[in-house]
Amino acid sequence: MRADGRRNREALVTAAAKVFAEAGPDAPLDDIARRAGVGNATLYRHFPTRRALLAAVYVDELTALWDYAELLREQEAPADALHAWLRALATQLAHTRELALAADADGDWYASVRAAVAGLLTAAQRAGEVRTDVTAADLLALVRGVALTSASPDQQARLLDLVCHAVATGRHP
């Protein structure tokens, strides 16, 4: 990417973060382009969809989640790793509701989240700690629902405990 293209992309992501924080994920994209000092065509050339722009705004958080999944996989028992990562995901989605609201997207960022949970889930299933009929999509839908609907962090924790208990085989506490 040329230097001016890179600058425009960075300006768009910076402007989008501010506009989304102020007005939410449905803020007019025209406002973002204007704040970045570029035209609408430049915005759409870099980010063909609103979801792509949201993913770019939250790429650091998503990268941290991926890295955390890898760390947990190395240091924890499979079911414990899965449950800890699901809690981290729910916390992140609750704090960045815009990302949670776009979580049904099929973009690259969602694929990386799905891959992280799938890897942790497969390991827990192979260890006999999680039911084999549970899918990564099931867990992501449940966690997204918990993140978006919990009235408090305490309720979120209780609901996630229920989810983790529901998917356990009974051989893991």
Secondary structure, DSSP 4 states (H G I P E B T S, - for coil): --HHHHHHHHHHHHHHHHHHHHH-TT--HHHHHHHHT--HHHHHHH-SSHHHHHHHHTHHHHHHHHHHHHHHHHHS-HHHHHHHHHHHHHHHHHH-HHHHHTTT--SHHHHHHHHHHHHHHHHHHHTT-B-TT--HHHHHHHHHHHHHH-SSHHHHHHHHHHHHHHHB-SS--
